Amino acid sequence: MNTVAAVRNRILRLCDERNITINRLANLSALPPSSIKNILYGKSQNPKIVTIKMLCDGFGITLGEFFQAAEFDNLEQELK
């Protein structure tokens, strides 16, 4: 799994665990829904750390908690 897919999976899993829709997450994170959808649907291949931090704020977690997940344990080498 690459990093973008891991971020996407983590966002979806957190939404599912908290029963939050993408639109609700956008409101909680003060982000446009299109920004989140661009990450989820692969249009954004390099989401900014500030965007991920805003998502974490919406989820009520830290960046450390976001990245402390199985998705990030065995990532593929990004440099090819």
mmCIF file of the N, C-alpha and C atoms, coordinates in Angstrom:
data_MODEL
# 
_entry.id   MODEL 
# 
loop_
_atom_site.group_PDB 
_atom_site.id 
_atom_site.type_symbol 
_atom_site.label_atom_id 
_atom_site.label_alt_id 
_atom_site.label_comp_id 
_atom_site.label_asym_id 
_atom_site.label_entity_id 
_atom_site.label_seq_id 
_atom_site.pdbx_PDB_ins_code 
_atom_site.Cartn_x 
_atom_site.Cartn_y 
_atom_site.Cartn_z 
_atom_site.occupancy 
_atom_site.B_iso_or_equiv 
_atom_site.pdbx_formal_charge 
_atom_site.auth_seq_id 
_atom_site.auth_comp_id 
_atom_site.auth_asym_id 
_atom_site.auth_atom_id 
_atom_site.pdbx_PDB_model_num 
ATOM 1   N N  . MET A 1 1  ? 0.862   -1.176 0.000  1.00 0.00 ? 1  MET A N  1 
ATOM 2   C CA . MET A 1 1  ? 0.000   0.000  0.000  1.00 0.00 ? 1  MET A CA 1 
ATOM 3   C C  . MET A 1 1  ? 0.905   1.235  0.000  1.00 0.00 ? 1  MET A C  1 
ATOM 4   N N  . ASN A 1 2  ? 0.517   2.243  -0.793 1.00 0.00 ? 2  ASN A N  1 
ATOM 5   C CA . ASN A 1 2  ? 1.293   3.479  -0.772 1.00 0.00 ? 2  ASN A CA 1 
ATOM 6   C C  . ASN A 1 2  ? 0.720   4.441  0.266  1.00 0.00 ? 2  ASN A C  1 
ATOM 7   N N  . THR A 1 3  ? 1.419   5.543  0.467  1.00 0.00 ? 3  THR A N  1 
ATOM 8   C CA . THR A 1 3  ? 1.055   6.489  1.524  1.00 0.00 ? 3  THR A CA 1 
ATOM 9   C C  . THR A 1 3  ? -0.303  7.122  1.278  1.00 0.00 ? 3  THR A C  1 
ATOM 10  N N  . VAL A 1 4  ? -0.590  7.499  0.039  1.00 0.00 ? 4  VAL A N  1 
ATOM 11  C CA . VAL A 1 4  ? -1.883  8.135  -0.269 1.00 0.00 ? 4  VAL A CA 1 
ATOM 12  C C  . VAL A 1 4  ? -3.034  7.183  0.025  1.00 0.00 ? 4  VAL A C  1 
ATOM 13  N N  . ALA A 1 5  ? -2.884  5.926  -0.338 1.00 0.00 ? 5  ALA A N  1 
ATOM 14  C CA . ALA A 1 5  ? -3.925  4.936  -0.052 1.00 0.00 ? 5  ALA A CA 1 
ATOM 15  C C  . ALA A 1 5  ? -4.079  4.730  1.448  1.00 0.00 ? 5  ALA A C  1 
ATOM 16  N N  . ALA A 1 6  ? -2.969  4.754  2.180  1.00 0.00 ? 6  ALA A N  1 
ATOM 17  C CA . ALA A 1 6  ? -3.024  4.590  3.635  1.00 0.00 ? 6  ALA A CA 1 
ATOM 18  C C  . ALA A 1 6  ? -3.769  5.756  4.284  1.00 0.00 ? 6  ALA A C  1 
ATOM 19  N N  . VAL A 1 7  ? -3.503  6.975  3.829  1.00 0.00 ? 7  VAL A N  1 
ATOM 20  C CA . VAL A 1 7  ? -4.206  8.155  4.357  1.00 0.00 ? 7  VAL A CA 1 
ATOM 21  C C  . VAL A 1 7  ? -5.692  8.040  4.056  1.00 0.00 ? 7  VAL A C  1 
ATOM 22  N N  . ARG A 1 8  ? -6.018  7.674  2.823  1.00 0.00 ? 8  ARG A N  1 
ATOM 23  C CA . ARG A 1 8  ? -7.423  7.509  2.425  1.00 0.00 ? 8  ARG A CA 1 
ATOM 24  C C  . ARG A 1 8  ? -8.113  6.463  3.300  1.00 0.00 ? 8  ARG A C  1 
ATOM 25  N N  . ASN A 1 9  ? -7.486  5.314  3.477  1.00 0.00 ? 9  ASN A N  1 
ATOM 26  C CA . ASN A 1 9  ? -8.076  4.257  4.294  1.00 0.00 ? 9  ASN A CA 1 
ATOM 27  C C  . ASN A 1 9  ? -8.261  4.692  5.743  1.00 0.00 ? 9  ASN A C  1 
ATOM 28  N N  . ARG A 1 10 ? -7.284  5.431  6.253  1.00 0.00 ? 10 ARG A N  1 
ATOM 29  C CA . ARG A 1 10 ? -7.373  5.895  7.645  1.00 0.00 ? 10 ARG A CA 1 
ATOM 30  C C  . ARG A 1 10 ? -8.545  6.865  7.821  1.00 0.00 ? 10 ARG A C  1 
ATOM 31  N N  . ILE A 1 11 ? -8.703  7.785  6.892  1.00 0.00 ? 11 ILE A N  1 
ATOM 32  C CA . ILE A 1 11 ? -9.823  8.735  6.967  1.00 0.00 ? 11 ILE A CA 1 
ATOM 33  C C  . ILE A 1 11 ? -11.149 7.989  6.927  1.00 0.00 ? 11 ILE A C  1 
ATOM 34  N N  . LEU A 1 12 ? -11.280 7.066  5.992  1.00 0.00 ? 12 LEU A N  1 
ATOM 35  C CA . LEU A 1 12 ? -12.534 6.310  5.868  1.00 0.00 ? 12 LEU A CA 1 
ATOM 36  C C  . LEU A 1 12 ? -12.810 5.480  7.116  1.00 0.00 ? 12 LEU A C  1 
ATOM 37  N N  . ARG A 1 13 ? -11.756 4.877  7.681  1.00 0.00 ? 13 ARG A N  1 
ATOM 38  C CA . ARG A 1 13 ? -11.955 4.057  8.876  1.00 0.00 ? 13 ARG A CA 1 
ATOM 39  C C  . ARG A 1 13 ? -12.381 4.926  10.060 1.00 0.00 ? 13 ARG A C  1 
ATOM 40  N N  . LEU A 1 14 ? -11.756 6.091  10.217 1.00 0.00 ? 14 LEU A N  1 
ATOM 41  C CA . LEU A 1 14 ? -12.130 6.990  11.312 1.00 0.00 ? 14 LEU A CA 1 
ATOM 42  C C  . LEU A 1 14 ? -13.565 7.495  11.141 1.00 0.00 ? 14 LEU A C  1 
ATOM 43  N N  . CYS A 1 15 ? -13.956 7.801  9.913  1.00 0.00 ? 15 CYS A N  1 
ATOM 44  C CA . CYS A 1 15 ? -15.351 8.217  9.665  1.00 0.00 ? 15 CYS A CA 1 
ATOM 45  C C  . CYS A 1 15 ? -16.310 7.097  10.040 1.00 0.00 ? 15 CYS A C  1 
ATOM 46  N N  . ASP A 1 16 ? -15.971 5.885  9.639  1.00 0.00 ? 16 ASP A N  1 
ATOM 47  C CA . ASP A 1 16 ? -16.821 4.734  9.939  1.00 0.00 ? 16 ASP A CA 1 
ATOM 48  C C  . ASP A 1 16 ? -16.912 4.492  11.443 1.00 0.00 ? 16 ASP A C  1 
ATOM 49  N N  . GLU A 1 17 ? -15.788 4.533  12.125 1.00 0.00 ? 17 GLU A N  1 
ATOM 50  C CA . GLU A 1 17 ? -15.770 4.301  13.578 1.00 0.00 ? 17 GLU A CA 1 
ATOM 51  C C  . GLU A 1 17 ? -16.600 5.335  14.331 1.00 0.00 ? 17 GLU A C  1 
ATOM 52  N N  . ARG A 1 18 ? -16.604 6.567  13.828 1.00 0.00 ? 18 ARG A N  1 
ATOM 53  C CA . ARG A 1 18 ? -17.298 7.661  14.507 1.00 0.00 ? 18 ARG A CA 1 
ATOM 54  C C  . ARG A 1 18 ? -18.669 7.958  13.905 1.00 0.00 ? 18 ARG A C  1 
ATOM 55  N N  . ASN A 1 19 ? -19.032 7.186  12.872 1.00 0.00 ? 19 ASN A N  1 
ATOM 56  C CA . ASN A 1 19 ? -20.307 7.389  12.178 1.00 0.00 ? 19 ASN A CA 1 
ATOM 57  C C  . ASN A 1 19 ? -20.434 8.837  11.686 1.00 0.00 ? 19 ASN A C  1 
ATOM 58  N N  . ILE A 1 20 ? -19.366 9.299  11.010 1.00 0.00 ? 20 ILE A N  1 
ATOM 59  C CA . ILE A 1 20 ? -19.313 10.664 10.490 1.00 0.00 ? 20 ILE A CA 1 
ATOM 60  C C  . ILE A 1 20 ? -19.308 10.592 8.957  1.00 0.00 ? 20 ILE A C  1 
ATOM 61  N N  . THR A 1 21 ? -20.150 11.386 8.331  1.00 0.00 ? 21 THR A N  1 
ATOM 62  C CA . THR A 1 21 ? -20.137 11.474 6.869  1.00 0.00 ? 21 THR A CA 1 
ATOM 63  C C  . THR A 1 21 ? -18.995 12.400 6.438  1.00 0.00 ? 21 THR A C  1 
ATOM 64  N N  . ILE A 1 22 ? -18.670 12.346 5.176  1.00 0.00 ? 22 ILE A N  1 
ATOM 65  C CA . ILE A 1 22 ? -17.628 13.217 4.637  1.00 0.00 ? 22 ILE A CA 1 
ATOM 66  C C  . ILE A 1 22 ? -18.036 14.686 4.785  1.00 0.00 ? 22 ILE A C  1 
ATOM 67  N N  . ASN A 1 23 ? -19.296 14.987 4.529  1.00 0.00 ? 23 ASN A N  1 
ATOM 68  C CA . ASN A 1 23 ? -19.763 16.369 4.683  1.00 0.00 ? 23 ASN A CA 1 
ATOM 69  C C  . ASN A 1 23 ? -19.681 16.831 6.130  1.00 0.00 ? 23 ASN A C  1 
ATOM 70  N N  . ARG A 1 24 ? -20.020 15.959 7.059  1.00 0.00 ? 24 ARG A N  1 
ATOM 71  C CA . ARG A 1 24 ? -19.915 16.309 8.486  1.00 0.00 ? 24 ARG A CA 1 
ATOM 72  C C  . ARG A 1 24 ? -18.450 16.511 8.871  1.00 0.00 ? 24 ARG A C  1 
ATOM 73  N N  . LEU A 1 25 ? -17.567 15.640 8.387  1.00 0.00 ? 25 LEU A N  1 
ATOM 74  C CA . LEU A 1 25 ? -16.144 15.800 8.659  1.00 0.00 ? 25 LEU A CA 1 
ATOM 75  C C  . LEU A 1 25 ? -15.634 17.125 8.107  1.00 0.00 ? 25 LEU A C  1 
ATOM 76  N N  . ALA A 1 26 ? -16.102 17.494 6.921  1.00 0.00 ? 26 ALA A N  1 
ATOM 77  C CA . ALA A 1 26 ? -15.708 18.776 6.335  1.00 0.00 ? 26 ALA A CA 1 
ATOM 78  C C  . ALA A 1 26 ? -16.106 19.928 7.252  1.00 0.00 ? 26 ALA A C  1 
ATOM 79  N N  . ASN A 1 27 ? -17.319 19.882 7.777  1.00 0.00 ? 27 ASN A N  1 
ATOM 80  C CA . ASN A 1 27 ? -17.774 20.933 8.696  1.00 0.00 ? 27 ASN A CA 1 
ATOM 81  C C  . ASN A 1 27 ? -16.939 20.951 9.971  1.00 0.00 ? 27 ASN A C  1 
ATOM 82  N N  . LEU A 1 28 ? -16.684 19.780 10.540 1.00 0.00 ? 28 LEU A N  1 
ATOM 83  C CA . LEU A 1 28 ? -15.907 19.691 11.774 1.00 0.00 ? 28 LEU A CA 1 
ATOM 84  C C  . LEU A 1 28 ? -14.461 20.140 11.576 1.00 0.00 ? 28 LEU A C  1 
ATOM 85  N N  . SER A 1 29 ? -13.946 19.953 10.354 1.00 0.00 ? 29 SER A N  1 
ATOM 86  C CA . SER A 1 29 ? -12.545 20.243 10.055 1.00 0.00 ? 29 SER A CA 1 
ATOM 87  C C  . SER A 1 29 ? -12.335 21.619 9.439  1.00 0.00 ? 29 SER A C  1 
ATOM 88  N N  . ALA A 1 30 ? -13.405 22.323 9.154  1.00 0.00 ? 30 ALA A N  1 
ATOM 89  C CA . ALA A 1 30 ? -13.341 23.629 8.484  1.00 0.00 ? 30 ALA A CA 1 
ATOM 90  C C  . ALA A 1 30 ? -12.650 23.515 7.126  1.00 0.00 ? 30 ALA A C  1 
ATOM 91  N N  . LEU A 1 31 ? -12.962 22.437 6.423  1.00 0.00 ? 31 LEU A N  1 
ATOM 92  C CA . LEU A 1 31 ? -12.423 22.203 5.083  1.00 0.00 ? 31 LEU A CA 1 
ATOM 93  C C  . LEU A 1 31 ? -13.583 22.072 4.108  1.00 0.00 ? 31 LEU A C  1 
ATOM 94  N N  . PRO A 1 32 ? -13.365 22.450 2.851  1.00 0.00 ? 32 PRO A N  1 
ATOM 95  C CA . PRO A 1 32 ? -14.406 22.199 1.862  1.00 0.00 ? 32 PRO A CA 1 
ATOM 96  C C  . PRO A 1 32 ? -14.553 20.692 1.626  1.00 0.00 ? 32 PRO A C  1 
ATOM 97  N N  . PRO A 1 33 ? -15.774 20.210 1.466  1.00 0.00 ? 33 PRO A N  1 
ATOM 98  C CA . PRO A 1 33 ? -15.956 18.780 1.180  1.00 0.00 ? 33 PRO A CA 1 
ATOM 99  C C  . PRO A 1 33 ? -15.129 18.322 -0.015 1.00 0.00 ? 33 PRO A C  1 
ATOM 100 N N  . SER A 1 34 ? -14.958 19.200 -0.998 1.00 0.00 ? 34 SER A N  1 
ATOM 101 C CA . SER A 1 34 ? -14.190 18.821 -2.190 1.00 0.00 ? 34 SER A CA 1 
ATOM 102 C C  . SER A 1 34 ? -12.738 18.505 -1.855 1.00 0.00 ? 34 SER A C  1 
ATOM 103 N N  . SER A 1 35 ? -12.170 19.156 -0.861 1.00 0.00 ? 35 SER A N  1 
ATOM 104 C CA . SER A 1 35 ? -10.781 18.862 -0.461 1.00 0.00 ? 35 SER A CA 1 
ATOM 105 C C  . SER A 1 35 ? -10.666 17.439 0.072  1.00 0.00 ? 35 SER A C  1 
ATOM 106 N N  . ILE A 1 36 ? -11.628 17.041 0.883  1.00 0.00 ? 36 ILE A N  1 
ATOM 107 C CA . ILE A 1 36 ? -11.610 15.687 1.439  1.00 0.00 ? 36 ILE A CA 1 
ATOM 108 C C  . ILE A 1 36 ? -11.879 14.672 0.341  1.00 0.00 ? 36 ILE A C  1 
ATOM 109 N N  . LYS A 1 37 ? -12.847 14.964 -0.510 1.00 0.00 ? 37 LYS A N  1 
ATOM 110 C CA . LYS A 1 37 ? -13.170 14.042 -1.604 1.00 0.00 ? 37 LYS A CA 1 
ATOM 111 C C  . LYS A 1 37 ? -11.999 13.895 -2.571 1.00 0.00 ? 37 LYS A C  1 
ATOM 112 N N  . ASN A 1 38 ? -11.236 14.960 -2.791 1.00 0.00 ? 38 ASN A N  1 
ATOM 113 C CA . ASN A 1 38 ? -10.055 14.866 -3.654 1.00 0.00 ? 38 ASN A CA 1 
ATOM 114 C C  . ASN A 1 38 ? -9.032  13.889 -3.078 1.00 0.00 ? 38 ASN A C  1 
ATOM 115 N N  . ILE A 1 39 ? -8.888  13.865 -1.774 1.00 0.00 ? 39 ILE A N  1 
ATOM 116 C CA . ILE A 1 39 ? -7.984  12.898 -1.125 1.00 0.00 ? 39 ILE A CA 1 
ATOM 117 C C  . ILE A 1 39 ? -8.563  11.495 -1.275 1.00 0.00 ? 39 ILE A C  1 
ATOM 118 N N  . LEU A 1 40 ? -9.843  11.350 -0.997 1.00 0.00 ? 40 LEU A N  1 
ATOM 119 C CA . LEU A 1 40 ? -10.469 10.025 -0.994 1.00 0.00 ? 40 LEU A CA 1 
ATOM 120 C C  . LEU A 1 40 ? -10.564 9.409  -2.384 1.00 0.00 ? 40 LEU A C  1 
ATOM 121 N N  . TYR A 1 41 ? -10.750 10.232 -3.413 1.00 0.00 ? 41 TYR A N  1 
ATOM 122 C CA . TYR A 1 41 ? -10.928 9.704  -4.756 1.00 0.00 ? 41 TYR A CA 1 
ATOM 123 C C  . TYR A 1 41 ? -9.659  9.774  -5.603 1.00 0.00 ? 41 TYR A C  1 
ATOM 124 N N  . GLY A 1 42 ? -8.542  10.108 -4.974 1.00 0.00 ? 42 GLY A N  1 
ATOM 125 C CA . GLY A 1 42 ? -7.256  10.037 -5.650 1.00 0.00 ? 42 GLY A CA 1 
ATOM 126 C C  . GLY A 1 42 ? -6.860  11.232 -6.491 1.00 0.00 ? 42 GLY A C  1 
ATOM 127 N N  . LYS A 1 43 ? -7.653  12.299 -6.489 1.00 0.00 ? 43 LYS A N  1 
ATOM 128 C CA . LYS A 1 43 ? -7.253  13.493 -7.241 1.00 0.00 ? 43 LYS A CA 1 
ATOM 129 C C  . LYS A 1 43 ? -6.084  14.202 -6.577 1.00 0.00 ? 43 LYS A C  1 
ATOM 130 N N  . SER A 1 44 ? -6.052  14.160 -5.262 1.00 0.00 ? 44 SER A N  1 
ATOM 131 C CA . SER A 1 44 ? -4.951  14.748 -4.502 1.00 0.00 ? 44 SER A CA 1 
ATOM 132 C C  . SER A 1 44 ? -3.968  13.632 -4.152 1.00 0.00 ? 44 SER A C  1 
ATOM 133 N N  . GLN A 1 45 ? -2.827  13.618 -4.825 1.00 0.00 ? 45 GLN A N  1 
ATOM 134 C CA . GLN A 1 45 ? -1.829  12.576 -4.606 1.00 0.00 ? 45 GLN A CA 1 
ATOM 135 C C  . GLN A 1 45 ? -0.804  12.963 -3.542 1.00 0.00 ? 45 GLN A C  1 
ATOM 136 N N  . ASN A 1 46 ? -0.910  14.184 -3.019 1.00 0.00 ? 46 ASN A N  1 
ATOM 137 C CA . ASN A 1 46 ? 0.045   14.641 -2.019 1.00 0.00 ? 46 ASN A CA 1 
ATOM 138 C C  . ASN A 1 46 ? -0.653  15.600 -1.054 1.00 0.00 ? 46 ASN A C  1 
ATOM 139 N N  . PRO A 1 47 ? -1.547  15.079 -0.206 1.00 0.00 ? 47 PRO A N  1 
ATOM 140 C CA . PRO A 1 47 ? -2.265  15.973 0.715  1.00 0.00 ? 47 PRO A CA 1 
ATOM 141 C C  . PRO A 1 47 ? -1.289  16.649 1.679  1.00 0.00 ? 47 PRO A C  1 
ATOM 142 N N  . LYS A 1 48 ? -1.498  17.921 1.908  1.00 0.00 ? 48 LYS A N  1 
ATOM 143 C CA . LYS A 1 48 ? -0.632  18.690 2.797  1.00 0.00 ? 48 LYS A CA 1 
ATOM 144 C C  . LYS A 1 48 ? -0.822  18.230 4.239  1.00 0.00 ? 48 LYS A C  1 
ATOM 145 N N  . ILE A 1 49 ? 0.248   18.326 5.001  1.00 0.00 ? 49 ILE A N  1 
ATOM 146 C CA . ILE A 1 49 ? 0.188   17.947 6.413  1.00 0.00 ? 49 ILE A CA 1 
ATOM 147 C C  . ILE A 1 49 ? -0.777  18.856 7.167  1.00 0.00 ? 49 ILE A C  1 
ATOM 148 N N  . VAL A 1 50 ? -0.892  20.114 6.742  1.00 0.00 ? 50 VAL A N  1 
ATOM 149 C CA . VAL A 1 50 ? -1.842  21.025 7.393  1.00 0.00 ? 50 VAL A CA 1 
ATOM 150 C C  . VAL A 1 50 ? -3.272  20.549 7.164  1.00 0.00 ? 50 VAL A C  1 
ATOM 151 N N  . THR A 1 51 ? -3.562  20.041 5.984  1.00 0.00 ? 51 THR A N  1 
ATOM 152 C CA . THR A 1 51 ? -4.891  19.493 5.695  1.00 0.00 ? 51 THR A CA 1 
ATOM 153 C C  . THR A 1 51 ? -5.162  18.277 6.578  1.00 0.00 ? 51 THR A C  1 
ATOM 154 N N  . ILE A 1 52 ? -4.183  17.401 6.687  1.00 0.00 ? 52 ILE A N  1 
ATOM 155 C CA . ILE A 1 52 ? -4.352  16.225 7.550  1.00 0.00 ? 52 ILE A CA 1 
ATOM 156 C C  . ILE A 1 52 ? -4.528  16.656 9.004  1.00 0.00 ? 52 ILE A C  1 
ATOM 157 N N  . LYS A 1 53 ? -3.797  17.695 9.433  1.00 0.00 ? 53 LYS A N  1 
ATOM 158 C CA . LYS A 1 53 ? -3.951  18.212 10.803 1.00 0.00 ? 53 LYS A CA 1 
ATOM 159 C C  . LYS A 1 53 ? -5.359  18.743 11.015 1.00 0.00 ? 53 LYS A C  1 
ATOM 160 N N  . MET A 1 54 ? -5.907  19.439 10.027 1.00 0.00 ? 54 MET A N  1 
ATOM 161 C CA . MET A 1 54 ? -7.281  19.945 10.148 1.00 0.00 ? 54 MET A CA 1 
ATOM 162 C C  . MET A 1 54 ? -8.277  18.799 10.240 1.00 0.00 ? 54 MET A C  1 
ATOM 163 N N  . LEU A 1 55 ? -8.038  17.729 9.474  1.00 0.00 ? 55 LEU A N  1 
ATOM 164 C CA . LEU A 1 55 ? -8.894  16.541 9.583  1.00 0.00 ? 55 LEU A CA 1 
ATOM 165 C C  . LEU A 1 55 ? -8.787  15.943 10.985 1.00 0.00 ? 55 LEU A C  1 
ATOM 166 N N  . CYS A 1 56 ? -7.586  15.887 11.506 1.00 0.00 ? 56 CYS A N  1 
ATOM 167 C CA . CYS A 1 56 ? -7.395  15.372 12.871 1.00 0.00 ? 56 CYS A CA 1 
ATOM 168 C C  . CYS A 1 56 ? -8.164  16.220 13.874 1.00 0.00 ? 56 CYS A C  1 
ATOM 169 N N  . ASP A 1 57 ? -8.111  17.539 13.705 1.00 0.00 ? 57 ASP A N  1 
ATOM 170 C CA . ASP A 1 57 ? -8.878  18.422 14.593 1.00 0.00 ? 57 ASP A CA 1 
ATOM 171 C C  . ASP A 1 57 ? -10.364 18.102 14.518 1.00 0.00 ? 57 ASP A C  1 
ATOM 172 N N  . GLY A 1 58 ? -10.852 17.848 13.311 1.00 0.00 ? 58 GLY A N  1 
ATOM 173 C CA . GLY A 1 58 ? -12.255 17.479 13.139 1.00 0.00 ? 58 GLY A CA 1 
ATOM 174 C C  . GLY A 1 58 ? -12.592 16.159 13.814 1.00 0.00 ? 58 GLY A C  1 
ATOM 175 N N  . PHE A 1 59 ? -11.661 15.206 13.751 1.00 0.00 ? 59 PHE A N  1 
ATOM 176 C CA . PHE A 1 59 ? -11.862 13.914 14.412 1.00 0.00 ? 59 PHE A CA 1 
ATOM 177 C C  . PHE A 1 59 ? -11.632 14.000 15.926 1.00 0.00 ? 59 PHE A C  1 
ATOM 178 N N  . GLY A 1 60 ? -10.976 15.065 16.373 1.00 0.00 ? 60 GLY A N  1 
ATOM 179 C CA . GLY A 1 60 ? -10.659 15.196 17.794 1.00 0.00 ? 60 GLY A CA 1 
ATOM 180 C C  . GLY A 1 60 ? -9.476  14.330 18.206 1.00 0.00 ? 60 GLY A C  1 
ATOM 181 N N  . ILE A 1 61 ? -8.516  14.167 17.282 1.00 0.00 ? 61 ILE A N  1 
ATOM 182 C CA . ILE A 1 61 ? -7.324  13.368 17.569 1.00 0.00 ? 61 ILE A CA 1 
ATOM 183 C C  . ILE A 1 61 ? -6.076  14.165 17.194 1.00 0.00 ? 61 ILE A C  1 
ATOM 184 N N  . THR A 1 62 ? -4.926  13.659 17.623 1.00 0.00 ? 62 THR A N  1 
ATOM 185 C CA . THR A 1 62 ? -3.661  14.292 17.268 1.00 0.00 ? 62 THR A CA 1 
ATOM 186 C C  . THR A 1 62 ? -3.128  13.694 15.972 1.00 0.00 ? 62 THR A C  1 
ATOM 187 N N  . LEU A 1 63 ? -2.146  14.374 15.383 1.00 0.00 ? 63 LEU A N  1 
ATOM 188 C CA . LEU A 1 63 ? -1.476  13.814 14.208 1.00 0.00 ? 63 LEU A CA 1 
ATOM 189 C C  . LEU A 1 63 ? -0.837  12.478 14.551 1.00 0.00 ? 63 LEU A C  1 
ATOM 190 N N  . GLY A 1 64 ? -0.257  12.394 15.734 1.00 0.00 ? 64 GLY A N  1 
ATOM 191 C CA . GLY A 1 64 ? 0.350   11.134 16.170 1.00 0.00 ? 64 GLY A CA 1 
ATOM 192 C C  . GLY A 1 64 ? -0.658  10.007 16.206 1.00 0.00 ? 64 GLY A C  1 
ATOM 193 N N  . GLU A 1 65 ? -1.854  10.288 16.710 1.00 0.00 ? 65 GLU A N  1 
ATOM 194 C CA . GLU A 1 65 ? -2.903  9.264  16.750 1.00 0.00 ? 65 GLU A CA 1 
ATOM 195 C C  . GLU A 1 65 ? -3.349  8.880  15.338 1.00 0.00 ? 65 GLU A C  1 
ATOM 196 N N  . PHE A 1 66 ? -3.391  9.853  14.447 1.00 0.00 ? 66 PHE A N  1 
ATOM 197 C CA . PHE A 1 66 ? -3.790  9.565  13.068 1.00 0.00 ? 66 PHE A CA 1 
ATOM 198 C C  . PHE A 1 66 ? -2.821  8.575  12.433 1.00 0.00 ? 66 PHE A C  1 
ATOM 199 N N  . PHE A 1 67 ? -1.524  8.843  12.600 1.00 0.00 ? 67 PHE A N  1 
ATOM 200 C CA . PHE A 1 67 ? -0.518  8.013  11.946 1.00 0.00 ? 67 PHE A CA 1 
ATOM 201 C C  . PHE A 1 67 ? -0.163  6.760  12.733 1.00 0.00 ? 67 PHE A C  1 
ATOM 202 N N  . GLN A 1 68 ? -0.688  6.635  13.939 1.00 0.00 ? 68 GLN A N  1 
ATOM 203 C CA . GLN A 1 68 ? -0.443  5.427  14.733 1.00 0.00 ? 68 GLN A CA 1 
ATOM 204 C C  . GLN A 1 68 ? -1.529  4.407  14.401 1.00 0.00 ? 68 GLN A C  1 
ATOM 205 N N  . ALA A 1 69 ? -1.398  3.835  13.219 1.00 0.00 ? 69 ALA A N  1 
ATOM 206 C CA . ALA A 1 69 ? -2.400  2.890  12.718 1.00 0.00 ? 69 ALA A CA 1 
ATOM 207 C C  . ALA A 1 69 ? -1.704  1.868  11.829 1.00 0.00 ? 69 ALA A C  1 
ATOM 208 N N  . ALA A 1 70 ? -2.316  0.715  11.727 1.00 0.00 ? 70 ALA A N  1 
ATOM 209 C CA . ALA A 1 70 ? -1.741  -0.385 10.950 1.00 0.00 ? 70 ALA A CA 1 
ATOM 210 C C  . ALA A 1 70 ? -1.494  0.003  9.488  1.00 0.00 ? 70 ALA A C  1 
ATOM 211 N N  . GLU A 1 71 ? -2.311  0.914  8.952  1.00 0.00 ? 71 GLU A N  1 
ATOM 212 C CA . GLU A 1 71 ? -2.148  1.337  7.557  1.00 0.00 ? 71 GLU A CA 1 
ATOM 213 C C  . GLU A 1 71 ? -0.736  1.857  7.272  1.00 0.00 ? 71 GLU A C  1 
ATOM 214 N N  . PHE A 1 72 ? -0.094  2.431  8.276  1.00 0.00 ? 72 PHE A N  1 
ATOM 215 C CA . PHE A 1 72 ? 1.187   3.089  8.069  1.00 0.00 ? 72 PHE A CA 1 
ATOM 216 C C  . PHE A 1 72 ? 2.387   2.217  8.453  1.00 0.00 ? 72 PHE A C  1 
ATOM 217 N N  . ASP A 1 73 ? 2.139   1.003  8.902  1.00 0.00 ? 73 ASP A N  1 
ATOM 218 C CA . ASP A 1 73 ? 3.234   0.145  9.369  1.00 0.00 ? 73 ASP A CA 1 
ATOM 219 C C  . ASP A 1 73 ? 4.048   -0.487 8.252  1.00 0.00 ? 73 ASP A C  1 
ATOM 220 N N  . ASN A 1 74 ? 3.454   -0.803 7.139  1.00 0.00 ? 74 ASN A N  1 
ATOM 221 C CA . ASN A 1 74 ? 4.154   -1.507 6.061  1.00 0.00 ? 74 ASN A CA 1 
ATOM 222 C C  . ASN A 1 74 ? 3.955   -0.826 4.713  1.00 0.00 ? 74 ASN A C  1 
ATOM 223 N N  . LEU A 1 75 ? 4.255   0.452  4.670  1.00 0.00 ? 75 LEU A N  1 
ATOM 224 C CA . LEU A 1 75 ? 4.076   1.196  3.429  1.00 0.00 ? 75 LEU A CA 1 
ATOM 225 C C  . LEU A 1 75 ? 5.136   0.816  2.406  1.00 0.00 ? 75 LEU A C  1 
ATOM 226 N N  . GLU A 1 76 ? 4.741   0.904  1.138  1.00 0.00 ? 76 GLU A N  1 
ATOM 227 C CA . GLU A 1 76 ? 5.666   0.668  0.030  1.00 0.00 ? 76 GLU A CA 1 
ATOM 228 C C  . GLU A 1 76 ? 6.699   1.785  -0.010 1.00 0.00 ? 76 GLU A C  1 
ATOM 229 N N  . GLN A 1 77 ? 7.836   1.484  -0.604 1.00 0.00 ? 77 GLN A N  1 
ATOM 230 C CA . GLN A 1 77 ? 8.852   2.497  -0.871 1.00 0.00 ? 77 GLN A CA 1 
ATOM 231 C C  . GLN A 1 77 ? 8.274   3.491  -1.870 1.00 0.00 ? 77 GLN A C  1 
ATOM 232 N N  . GLU A 1 78 ? 8.307   4.774  -1.558 1.00 0.00 ? 78 GLU A N  1 
ATOM 233 C CA . GLU A 1 78 ? 7.747   5.801  -2.462 1.00 0.00 ? 78 GLU A CA 1 
ATOM 234 C C  . GLU A 1 78 ? 8.716   6.113  -3.598 1.00 0.00 ? 78 GLU A C  1 
ATOM 235 N N  . LEU A 1 79 ? 10.003  6.003  -3.360 1.00 0.00 ? 79 LEU A N  1 
ATOM 236 C CA . LEU A 1 79 ? 10.990  6.260  -4.406 1.00 0.00 ? 79 LEU A CA 1 
ATOM 237 C C  . LEU A 1 79 ? 11.172  5.002  -5.234 1.00 0.00 ? 79 LEU A C  1 
ATOM 238 N N  . LYS A 1 80 ? 11.023  5.126  -6.500 1.00 0.00 ? 80 LYS A N  1 
ATOM 239 C CA . LYS A 1 80 ? 11.137  3.946  -7.367 1.00 0.00 ? 80 LYS A CA 1 
ATOM 240 C C  . LYS A 1 80 ? 12.256  4.119  -8.356 1.00 0.00 ? 80 LYS A C  1 
# 
